[in-house]
């Protein structure tokens, strides 16, 4: 083998070694690059999953029993406001009913004369109102105060209401006999005492001045006195002179 041939073979072997080394380097770089890309991709995927968790949690927290939480609040508020309106309307209607039922004595027929009048056409007082100074009682033969007035009347004579009002009660009292109690307008409560057992009104009736409420009977406490109506009147829990209700 001559020298030229030897040099060619030596050069060829050197070139093969270079290419092999170059190939190994390229393969190593490619493997490193692929590993780095995989790590970066996995890292980005973890970041995306991590950042998406709050949004999912919020969405889950907003769902209550299959309904959106915000929507549920809005609907509940509307229903609550609607209920409040219905309750307000119901209360207003109730107040209106109470107002109408507690003022029956104010329902007045325009065609009627409702001015105060005495219980009889000819009114003669035989015993006056005397809440402090005692007066003599023929029946009991003693002296005692007189918290009403006695108006002379014939037995069975019609007794008239002195003002408009509402019959509060009809009852029997041992001392005063049969009584018709009427709440008159103006805050007066009148007791028509000593009537017969056939009153002309019942509890809850509306009466007008001049209406017949009953008929003259007997006042047991004053049964020896001449026939009369015993009339008592209260205002604010105190007895007052009944004449004030029908005098002009």
HELIX and SHEET records of a PDB file:
HELIX    1   1 UNK A    3  UNK A   61  1                                  59    
HELIX    2   2 UNK A   69  UNK A  101  1                                  33    
HELIX    3   3 UNK A  104  UNK A  106  5                                   3    
HELIX    4   4 UNK A  220  UNK A  222  5                                   3    
HELIX    5   5 UNK A  243  UNK A  246  1                                   4    
SHEET    1   A 2 UNK A  63  UNK A  64  0                                        
SHEET    2   A 2 UNK A  67  UNK A  68 -1                                        
SHEET    1   B 7 UNK A 125  UNK A 127  0                                        
SHEET    2   B 7 UNK A 149  UNK A 152 -1                                        
SHEET    3   B 7 UNK A 228  UNK A 235 -1                                        
SHEET    4   B 7 UNK A 188  UNK A 195 -1                                        
SHEET    5   B 7 UNK A 177  UNK A 184 -1                                        
SHEET    6   B 7 UNK A 165  UNK A 173 -1                                        
SHEET    7   B 7 UNK A 206  UNK A 207 -1                                        
SHEET    1   C 4 UNK A 125  UNK A 127  0                                        
SHEET    2   C 4 UNK A 149  UNK A 152 -1                                        
SHEET    3   C 4 UNK A 228  UNK A 235 -1                                        
SHEET    4   C 4 UNK A 238  UNK A 240 -1                                        
SHEET    1   D 2 UNK A 130  UNK A 137  0                                        
SHEET    2   D 2 UNK A 142  UNK A 146 -1                                        
SHEET    1   E 2 UNK A 158  UNK A 160  0                                        
SHEET    2   E 2 UNK A 212  UNK A 215 -1                                        
END                                                                             
